[in-house]
Every structure is written in structure tokens, then in C-alpha cells.
Amino acid sequence: MKTLSEAEGAISYDFNFRPKLWDAKEATSFAEEIIPYLTYIKISDEELETLYPDQSFIDICAKNKSAEWILTCGAEKAECWKGGRCQESLSFTTPVNVVDTSAAGDSFLGAYLAARLQEKSMRSALCAGHEFASQVVGGKGSIVDVKVSWL
């Protein structure tokens, strides 16, 4: 990761914390090791509360101020932080028909990254992530038919 980050490659990380797979201290310790090398970091509000219960999000973002931190708050809101400040915050008002939340975060981040790598704005990327994830959670399972209007 250090070599790739020094070569100006983009590295994305989704906390994707699952308590059945590892404990919070182990997950946090791993994240702390790699955070300095990351370009894009996604964490949900639930993961933030579990992994960093005694720290503010501003303090957590300070661990890598050059990264884009994507904070998701379910289907209601998403934020993009950089340089220790919130750069974009969007509240989503379109109702989401939730059938299965499998792959919700992965699909959000995938669409966000696709938009950013096409040099779309943070705002457009947050919208793309929400649109894509909203469609994914509307179906059963992780692989569902979606319409992509934002590419």
C-alpha cells in the first residue's frame, strides 16, 4: 500500500465492519495502520459509533487529511470530508424501498468511486452512490438489475 500510494495510485477502503468476523479493536487497529496510505475511505455512521465511540469524526478524519472520507448514514444522508472539513453533505428525500441491504455499502462506494474517477464532483458522486445503492437494496440478494443513469 505504501508503494502504491507513493506512486500516486488511488487506494480505496471500506470499513465494512462485521462483528462476527473480527472484534472492534482488531478492526480499528488494522484500519489505523492503513489509513495514512488511503485515497478514499468509506465508513457508515454505525461503524463509526462501534469502532470509534470516544472520538469525533473530525479527529478521525485528521488521521489522513488528504483522503476523501465518505460517511454514509443509511438511506437518509451521506457526507464527503476532506482536509478535516465536510465538503459535501446531502440528505436524500427520495423514499427507498428496502428489501435486502446486502451490498448496500459496496454498491454505494462503487458508484461513488466510478463517478469520482470520471472527475465528477463530490456532490455528483454522492448522488450516484445513493441512486445505485437505492436500486440494489430494492432487490433480493447482492446481484440485482439496475439502471445506471449517472455514467
C-alpha positions in Angstrom: 0.0 0.0 0.0 2.8 2.4 0.8 4.4 1.7 -2.6 1.2 2.3 -4.5 0.4 5.4 -2.5 3.9 6.8 -3.3 3.3 6.0 -7.0 0.2 8.2 -6.8 -2.2 5.3 -7.2 -5.7 5.7 -5.7 -6.5 3.3 -2.9 -10.0 2.8 -1.5 -11.0 1.3 1.8 -14.5 0.4 3.1 -14.5 -0.3 6.8 -17.3 -2.9 6.1 -17.1 -4.0 9.8 -18.7 -7.3 10.6 -18.6 -8.2 14.4 -18.9 -11.9 13.6 -15.7 -11.8 11.6 -13.4 -9.8 13.9 -13.7 -7.7 17.0 -13.8 -3.9 17.0 -10.3 -3.4 18.5 -8.8 -5.7 15.8 -10.7 -3.9 13.0 -9.7 -0.5 14.3 -6.0 -1.5 14.7 -5.9 -2.7 11.1 -7.6 0.5 9.8 -5.1 2.7 11.8 -2.2 1.0 10.0 -3.5 1.6 6.5 -5.4 5.0 6.8 -2.2 7.0 6.0 -2.0 5.4 2.6 -5.6 5.7 1.5 -7.2 8.0 -1.1 -10.9 7.2 -0.4 -12.3 5.9 2.9 -15.9 4.9 3.4 -17.4 4.4 6.9 -21.0 4.2 8.0 -22.4 6.0 11.0 -23.0 2.6 12.6 -19.4 1.6 12.1 -18.2 4.9 13.3 -20.2 4.5 16.5 -18.9 1.0 17.1 -15.2 1.4 16.1 -14.6 5.0 17.4 -17.1 5.5 20.2 -15.0 8.1 22.0 -13.7 10.1 19.0 -15.2 12.8 16.9 -15.4 12.3 13.2 -13.2 15.4 12.8 -10.5 13.7 14.9 -10.8 10.5 12.9 -10.5 12.4 9.6 -7.4 14.1 10.9 -5.6 10.8 10.6 -5.5 11.3 6.8 -6.5 14.8 5.8 -5.7 14.3 2.1 -8.1 11.4 1.8 -11.8 11.7 0.8 -13.8 10.3 3.7 -17.3 9.2 2.8 -19.7 8.9 5.7 -22.9 7.2 5.0 -26.0 7.4 7.2 -28.3 4.8 5.9 -30.6 5.9 3.1 -31.1 9.3 4.6 -27.7 11.1 4.3 -24.2 10.9 3.1 -21.2 13.3 3.5 -17.8 13.7 2.0 -15.0 15.1 4.2 -11.5 16.2 3.1 -8.9 18.2 4.9 -10.7 17.8 8.2 -13.9 19.5 6.9 -17.2 18.4 5.5 -17.0 19.3 1.8 -20.5 18.0 0.8 -23.4 16.8 2.8 -26.6 15.5 1.1 -29.8 14.5 2.7 -31.8 12.2 0.4 -35.5 12.6 0.4 -36.5 10.0 -2.2 -38.1 7.1 -0.5 -36.1 3.9 -0.7 -37.9 0.5 -0.9 -35.6 -1.7 1.2 -35.9 -5.4 0.5 -32.4 -6.6 1.4 -29.4 -4.4 2.5 -26.8 -6.9 1.2 -24.2 -5.0 -0.9 -25.7 -1.6 0.0 -22.4 -0.1 1.1 -20.4 -1.8 -1.6 -22.7 -0.5 -4.3 -22.7 3.0 -2.8 -18.9 3.1 -2.8 -18.5 1.5 -6.2 -20.8 4.2 -7.8 -19.1 6.9 -5.8 -15.7 5.9 -7.0 -16.8 5.4 -10.6 -18.1 9.0 -10.6 -15.0 10.5 -8.9 -12.6 8.6 -11.2 -14.6 10.2 -14.1 -13.8 13.5 -12.4 -17.4 14.2 -11.4 -17.9 16.4 -8.3 -18.2 15.0 -4.8 -21.9 16.0 -4.9 -22.5 14.1 -8.1 -20.6 11.1 -6.7 -22.7 11.1 -3.5 -25.8 11.2 -5.7 -24.6 8.4 -7.9 -23.8 6.3 -4.8 -27.2 6.9 -3.4 -29.0 6.2 -6.7 -27.1 2.9 -7.2 -27.4 1.7 -3.6 -31.1 2.5 -3.6 -31.7 0.2 -6.5 -29.6 -2.6 -5.1 -31.4 -2.6 -1.7 -34.7 -2.8 -3.6 -33.9 -6.3 -4.8 -33.2 -9.6 -3.1 -29.5 -10.6 -2.8 -26.4 -8.8 -3.8 -26.8 -9.0 -7.6 -29.8 -7.2 -9.0 -30.8 -5.5 -12.2 -30.1 -1.7 -12.0 -30.4 1.2 -14.3 -27.3 3.4 -14.4 -28.1 7.0 -15.4 -25.1 8.8 -13.9 -22.3 7.4 -16.1 
